[in-house]
């Protein structure tokens, strides 16, 4: 149980990749804080973790886009009070509606996407850094996209948010590298059979894609002791095993 006594917060924990990571990390002993706005999905992941007899997770219903700064700080305070320290954050929450040209992008959709995909990770990191710094070693993992990060046509706010998110990860990694306690990396899952992939490419033959469970070893690596000292990297799942 290499992650015993490790406390890891996962945003978008009710989603495809978030729930996959939660189960994989909990199976290896981590105490998971499940954060999502969809309570029914959180409860389903909670039950799945108990089914595999992993440490009981905590459920934290939270609207990343709608919460104000005080609510973010309250989240950090509660984590600090209950656990004392935090060993990891996985930014897995994502907002994506559809590919569309910039000329027709609605202002409301633009703002909402950036709030979930970029502003929320910034706010969470800012309020939780003091809790992470109480750990001997801690890992922050952002989730990017193998296609949107290249700024293709029609990627819209989703693409912009992923490009900016990688910049945020690199800046944060550089700021904390000298201290050697907090490592910051970006995971690029690549094409996998996920709910987001189904929305983005509905006509694609998903049977040819890797399953979400194939990412489990990468999550274990990023939050386990093997990745201590590895920071400021973009880790692509398609080349992880090479």
N, C-alpha and C positions, 0 to 999 in steps of 0.2 A: 504494500500500500504506500507507494512513494509520495503521495500527496496528503498523507495523514496530517491533521492539524493545520492544513492550508485552507484559508478562507478566500473564496473567489467569487466576485460579483460578475454576473452575466446579464447584459442588457439584451432585450429581444429574446429572452429565455423561452418564450412560448413559441417562437418561430422554428423554422427547419434547422438551420445551422446552430442557433442558440440552444435548442433542446438537445441536439446531437452532442454538442460540447458539454452541456450540463451532465448528461448521462455518462459520457466518457470520463470526465474528471471526477464525478462522484463515485464511480465504480472503483477508482483508484484511491479513494479515501478523502477527497476534498469535501469541505463543507461549502455548499453552493448557495449563494444568495440569488434567487430567481427574480429578475426584474422585468416587468412587461406591463402594458396597460390592459391586456386581455386576461382577466382573472380565470376564466374557464381553461384557457391554454396553460396558464401557470399551474393550476391544480392538476391538470393531466400530467405535466412533467414531474410535479411533486410526487404523484402516485407512482409514476414509472420509476423514480429513483428509490422509493421505499420498496418497490417490488424486487429490486436487485439487491436489497439489504445493504444499501449504501448509507452513509451518514444522513440524518434527516436534514433536508434543505430548509431554507427560509424563503417565504414568499413575500415579495414587496411590490404590490401594485403601484405603478408609477407611469405617468404620462410624460414622456421625455419632451414632447413638443409643447405641452400645455403648462408644465410646471414652471414656477418662478424661481428666482435665485434662492429665496428663503427656503423653499421646499427642497432644493438640491442640498443646501447646507444642513437641513434637518435630517436628510438621508445619511449624510456623512457623519453627523453627530450620533445617530442611532447605531450605525455600524461600529463607530469607535467605542461607544458605551457597552455594546453587547460583546464584541469580539476583542477589543483592545487594539488590534492591528488588522491589516488586510494584506494578503499576499498576491492578489491578482485582480485585474479587471479585463474582461473580454467585451469589447464593443461589438456586439453582433446585431443590434437593432438596425433596421434599414427601412427607408421609405423609397418606394419606386412605384410609379403609376403606369407610365407608358413612355416609349420613345417618341419624341416629338421635336419639331424644329423650334429653334429659339424664337422665331417670329410669331409663333402661336402659343408660346408657353404662358400659362396663366400666372399672374403675380402671386396669387394665393398658393398655388401648387409649388411655385418656386420657393417661397418662404417656408412652407411646411417641410419640404424636402431638406432644405439646408438646416432647419431647426433640428430635425431628427438625426440626420447623417453627419452634421458637422458641429453645430452649436452645442448639442447635448453632450457629445464626447468631450468637448472643451470644458464645459461646466462640470461634468463629472470628475474629470482629471483634476481640475483646479481645487474642488472641495475635498477630494479624496487623497490628494498627494500627502497631506500631513499624516493620514492614517496608514498609507503605504510606507511612509518613511519610518514607521515604528517597527517594520519588519526587517530582518537581517537581509533578506532578498525578496524582491517583489517584481511582478511582470505585468506590463500593460500591453495588451494586444488589440490593435485596430484591425478591422476587416475591410479590404479593398475589393476591387473587381478587375479581372484580367483584361476586360475589353474597355470599360468606361474610363479607366485610368489613362488610356491612350488618346482621350478626347476625340472620339469619332463623331461624325455627324449624328444629330438627333439624340445624343446622350443627355442633353439638357441639364437640368439642375442636379440630377443624379450623377452625371459624369463630373460636373464641376465639384460636387461635394466630395467625390472620391479622390480627385486630384488634390484638393485642398486638405483632405484628411491625411493623405500621405505626407504632405508638407508639415502638418501639425505633428505627426508622429516623429518625423526626422528632427524637428526643432526640439521637441520634448526629450528625445533620446540624447541629443547633443548637450542639452542643459544638465542632464543627470548622469552622463557617462562618467565624469570624473569622480563622483561619489561612490560608484560601484554597487549601489543598493537596488536601484530601480532600473530595470531594462525595459525598453520600449521597441516593439517590433510590429510590422504589418503583415497580416496573413492574406494571401491572395488565393482563395479556394480554387479558382479555375472553374470550368464548367462541371457542375455536379447536378444530380437529379434532385433539385430543391424546389420548394414552392415559388421562390423568386424566379428561378429559371423557367418554370412553367408559365408564369405571367409574361416574362420578357420574350420568350420564344415558344409560343403555344403550338406551332406546327412541327417543332423539332422532335425527332425520334429519341425519347429520353432513355430507351432501353440500352442505348450505346454509351450512356454517361456513367461515370462512377457514382456510387451511392454516397449519401451524406456520411454514412458510417466510415467511409474510407478516410475521412479527415480526422478520425479519433487519434491516431498516433501523432499527428501534427499538433493537436491541442495539448496532448500529454507532454510533448517535447517543449512547447512554448511556455508551459507553466511548471514544468519539472526542472530538476537540478541540472539536467544536461544543457539547458540553454542559458545557464548563469554565465554572464560575461558577454553574451551575444546581444547586441543592441543596435538600433538604427538600421535594421535589415528589413527588406521586403522578401518574405519567404513564400515562394510559389509552390503550391501543392503538387503541381505537375512535375516538378523537378526535385521534390523533397527526398524521394527515395533513390535518386540517381547517384 
